[in-house]
Amino acid sequence: MSGRPVKHSLTLKGHRTSVSLEEVFWREFRRIAEEEGMTINGLASRIDMARDPDVGLASSIRVFVLERALAPDAG
């Protein structure tokens, strides 16, 4: 398994953007979106709206995924 980031295009508020995440983060991000009954674009939009503007979207997604994985009720 490669630790190199993989770039995917997302649509946020009607605009296309690219996000680079390691495959393990993409996999878990997709799983969380499915669990919540959302698309990855919808979940990314939710994270984008809540993030600090000084923090990049990719970093915000990584932290979101990590916090979900570390939550006491996760798994």
Secondary structure, 3 states (H helix, E strand, C coil): CCCCEEEEEEEECCEEEEEEEEHHHHHHHHHHHHHCCCCHHHHHHHHHHHCCCCCCHHHHHHHHHHHHHHCCCCC
